[in-house]
Amino acid sequence: MKFVNILKSRSFAPAALRTYVSHPMTRRYTLLAWTAAAATYLLIVLGAVVRITGSGMGCGDHWPLCNGHLFPPLDDIGTVIEWSHRLVAALVSVLVVALAVIPGLSPGVSRVPRAPLVALGLLVLQVALGAITVKLALPPWTVVLHLGTAMLLLATLLVAASPPDPGFVLQPGTIGLLTLAYLTVLFGALTANLGAAAACTGFPLCGGEIWPSAGGLALIQWVHRLLAYTLSGYVVWWAVRSRGRGAWAVVALVALQVAVGAATVLLGLPPALQAAHVAVGAAVWAGFVLAAR
């Protein structure tokens, strides 16, 4: 009852959510949005751990149940990892639905801001892709789309959490940056899920070649690297032009990501570094989204 009263109180609803003019967010609603974004980031990292450890079928081909159970026996590490991933996904679902519903329950709100509604739509797509991925026994194309949708969901939640205007207005020159970053992420996912991570030895070249003669998987990883190199140069140029401290923080994250990627290749793809590469990559993506606002 107390929770219902909070939802109905005008103090919970952002003033501009009531007028839908400038959209300033209340402290609690902003905290909810940041919590949803953090949970989504954790979900992305756990998804990488699922892939790296081969735990994608840890719950069998059952969905939404796990090996036929709502609460499965956790006697296998693969089941523990996959079930943990699903639990975080359930948490993200609750948080995103709350973000979309709460403004509509607040007095005086004519319509819900766009970002929570877009996040809700992406969540539905993400859940559907997760189910399809499990039912089809992890085909690479669904895994890549699953990660790509998760990155879009993370970006949308960061937009919802970012004052003063939870809309989709971006700073000049950042659309190209975000597009390049997103393509780099997708090709990274493609590289990992097609088993192309080991096809390009050495760094920064591919097997000592500027253009890999092996073709196939080596070419996929090389395209991912070329996108990453281009993104690195682009972000430095952008940071110089923008002169903002946030932009240089993103440059530092990109440099860290390149270093982790190089170490991953040169050290023979240790699982811990593979997971770190995804974690830092997701942080880079989040940094781009926040800096572009």
Summary of the structure (lengths in Angstrom):
residues: 293
radius of gyration: 20.5
end to end distance: 37.5
largest distance: 67.2
contacts: 946
relative contact order: 0.11
helix: 68%
strand: 1%
